[in-house]
Amino acid sequence: MLGVQLAELLDGAPPGVEDALDLVTGFDDALANGLARLSEERAAALAALAGSVGATPLAARVAEAAEKVAAGSIADEHLTALAGARTALFGAVHDALLARLDAALGRSRATWEEPGPLAAVPENLLVGSRSWLTELAIAGWRGVDHDLVSASSQTVEALLAEPSLRRLAVLLDGLAAELRASAPVATMDRLPARRWADLWARALLLSQAGSWPGEATHTVSGRLLILGVDVHEHATAMQAQVHAILEPAGGEPSRLVRTSVAATKVDTVVGPFLWQLLRGVPVLLGALAEHRSLDITDMPLLGSGDLVWHDDRATAGEPADPFATARVQLAGASAPAAPPLERHPVRIAEPVLLEGYTVTGDEFVLDGNALAVEVDRLPSCGPLTPELVAASTACLGLLRWDAGRWSVRPLAVQATVKKKPVVAHTGDWALGPTDQKVLKAGARLGDPVAVLRERAGRLLRK
């Protein structure tokens, strides 16, 4: 599908991207070592970050922040300005990469529209969040110990009790958990400095009173044609993010949308058992497993292109082959705009259909151009395997950019195995595994979800 444009897409990053990322790396290095003890070189990195936004409305505030922090006067408003500059640089990188990708795919994209009135949030909880994030910046990742991590507990607990702040609460809780698992960080050989700085900057911006979006932009009705599902799994949570094409009622042009459903879990719930955690959305799971379209009515749609899923507002439709949908409709579907705080290169995940390639190792080669394949990210809850990807002739996946290169994350493949055609999708087992070997293994090992439910019921009866 990418055709000859793939060569231009893969031919290095757009001009200025590497320079922007170098500026971010300089700031992240200063943050890792603590802003309370800046060397001359790290103070210069802050000044360079300020200089990069010198032609923007952020110029004066970021320049003042860099000077104050370098002089040892660190306040949360200064750190917020620096986090804003760092985020703006990533936003510029995101836009440059996405523009090149859209040009290669011939894909149109909507423009961002500001949401409705911002939701009111308790200011005292935001102050508490900024206070802990400021302590982290002063100490630096190298200075994080168990006491500093524990200082977040009361704030996170209060945030989790406030529904309007759940997004910030989960982010801070996750960052604290990673730091707690790594403390004392000073003993670590290598730091995930980019990742922790991403989480820190995002949390700091979300802890501003004016950063909360309003409610869903509007509701939509129509036919939903599923392309695939990307499953994210962690020890304590899982999420299924469904990518689809929406044919709105009333004859409006088709658009790319996505919807996410999630659940908390324990680390013993893995593989096909993950789908049991999402039993509250049977209509969606049935559409994934049976490759059906969905008719949706008055489903909330955010400006980011995310449907807020309500299973009772969807009904199963006719069978719809995702590959046929992609071949006929993907090229003409309009893509959603990226919200301001979502403009980060690692957030790029664009549905694509790849055909006519050859497989060499962990790469697809099209017209002599190699595209990395994320076979290490294939979920364990579906039938898609590295062997099927290697034998594939067509792939539905998400085009992504990370670590300085483009890659594709497979969601479905068409392959030939023992001279027979095989089609596998990540959501094929949403209603339970269909592979006899997997079924026998599950019966032998037992159902961890059923065991946990039985034990929970026993405790509740006491």
Rosetta blueprint (number, residue, H / E / L):
1 M L
2 L L
3 G L
4 V L
5 Q H
6 L H
7 A H
8 E H
9 L H
10 L H
11 D L
12 G L
13 A L
14 P L
15 P L
16 G L
17 V H
18 E H
19 D H
20 A H
21 L H
22 D H
23 L H
24 V H
25 T H
26 G H
27 F H
28 D H
29 D H
30 A H
31 L H
32 A H
33 N H
34 G L
35 L H
36 A H
37 R H
38 L L
39 S L
40 E H
41 E H
42 R H
43 A H
44 A H
45 A H
46 L H
47 A H
48 A H
49 L H
50 A H
51 G H
52 S H
53 V L
54 G L
55 A L
56 T L
57 P L
58 L L
59 A H
60 A H
61 R H
62 V H
63 A H
64 E H
65 A H
66 A H
67 E H
68 K H
69 V H
70 A H
71 A L
72 G L
73 S L
74 I L
75 A L
76 D H
77 E H
78 H H
79 L H
80 T H
81 A H
82 L H
83 A H
84 G H
85 A H
86 R H
87 T H
88 A H
89 L H
90 F H
91 G H
92 A H
93 V H
94 H H
95 D H
96 A H
97 L H
98 L H
99 A H
100 R H
101 L H
102 D H
103 A H
104 A H
105 L H
106 G L
107 R L
108 S L
109 R E
110 A L
111 T L
112 W L
113 E L
114 E L
115 P L
116 G L
117 P L
118 L L
119 A L
120 A L
121 V L
122 P L
123 E H
124 N H
125 L H
126 L H
127 V H
128 G H
129 S H
130 R H
131 S H
132 W H
133 L H
134 T H
135 E H
136 L H
137 A H
138 I H
139 A H
140 G L
141 W H
142 R H
143 G H
144 V L
145 D L
146 H H
147 D H
148 L H
149 V H
150 S H
151 A L
152 S L
153 S H
154 Q H
155 T H
156 V H
157 E H
158 A H
159 L H
160 L H
161 A L
162 E L
163 P H
164 S H
165 L H
166 R H
167 R H
168 L H
169 A H
170 V H
171 L H
172 L H
173 D H
174 G H
175 L H
176 A H
177 A H
178 E H
179 L H
180 R H
181 A H
182 S H
183 A L
184 P L
185 V H
186 A H
187 T H
188 M L
189 D L
190 R L
191 L L
192 P L
193 A H
194 R H
195 R H
196 W H
197 A H
198 D H
199 L H
200 W H
201 A H
202 R H
203 A H
204 L H
205 L H
206 L H
207 S L
208 Q L
209 A L
210 G L
211 S L
212 W L
213 P L
214 G L
215 E L
216 A L
217 T L
218 H E
219 T E
220 V E
221 S E
222 G E
223 R E
224 L E
225 L E
226 I E
227 L E
228 G E
229 V E
230 D E
231 V E
232 H E
233 E E
234 H L
235 A L
236 T L
237 A E
238 M E
239 Q E
240 A E
241 Q E
242 V E
243 H E
244 A E
245 I E
246 L E
247 E E
248 P E
249 A L
250 G L
251 G L
252 E L
253 P L
254 S L
255 R E
256 L E
257 V E
258 R E
259 T E
260 S E
261 V E
262 A E
263 A E
264 T E
265 K L
266 V L
267 D L
268 T L
269 V L
270 V L
271 G H
272 P H
273 F H
274 L H
275 W H
276 Q H
277 L H
278 L H
279 R L
280 G L
281 V L
282 P H
283 V H
284 L H
285 L H
286 G H
287 A H
288 L H
289 A H
290 E H
291 H L
292 R E
293 S E
294 L E
295 D E
296 I E
297 T E
298 D E
299 M E
300 P E
301 L E
302 L L
303 G L
304 S L
305 G L
306 D E
307 L E
308 V L
309 W L
310 H L
311 D H
312 D H
313 R H
314 A E
315 T E
316 A E
317 G E
318 E E
319 P E
320 A L
321 D L
322 P H
323 F H
324 A H
325 T H
326 A H
327 R H
328 V H
329 Q H
330 L H
331 A H
332 G H
333 A L
334 S E
335 A E
336 P L
337 A L
338 A L
339 P L
340 P H
341 L H
342 E H
343 R L
344 H L
345 P H
346 V H
347 R H
348 I L
349 A L
350 E E
351 P E
352 V E
353 L E
354 L E
355 E E
356 G L
357 Y L
358 T E
359 V E
360 T E
361 G L
362 D L
363 E E
364 F E
365 V E
366 L E
367 D L
368 G L
369 N E
370 A E
371 L E
372 A E
373 V E
374 E L
375 V H
376 D H
377 R H
378 L L
379 P L
380 S L
381 C L
382 G L
383 P L
384 L L
385 T L
386 P H
387 E H
388 L H
389 V H
390 A H
391 A L
392 S E
393 T E
394 A E
395 C E
396 L E
397 G E
398 L E
399 L E
400 R E
401 W E
402 D E
403 A L
404 G L
405 R E
406 W E
407 S E
408 V E
409 R E
410 P E
411 L E
412 A E
413 V E
414 Q E
415 A E
416 T E
417 V E
418 K L
419 K L
420 K E
421 P E
422 V E
423 V E
424 A E
425 H E
426 T L
427 G L
428 D L
429 W L
430 A L
431 L L
432 G L
433 P L
434 T L
435 D L
436 Q H
437 K H
438 V H
439 L H
440 K H
441 A H
442 G H
443 A H
444 R H
445 L H
446 G L
447 D L
448 P H
449 V H
450 A H
451 V H
452 L H
453 R H
454 E H
455 R H
456 A H
457 G H
458 R H
459 L H
460 L H
461 R H
462 K L
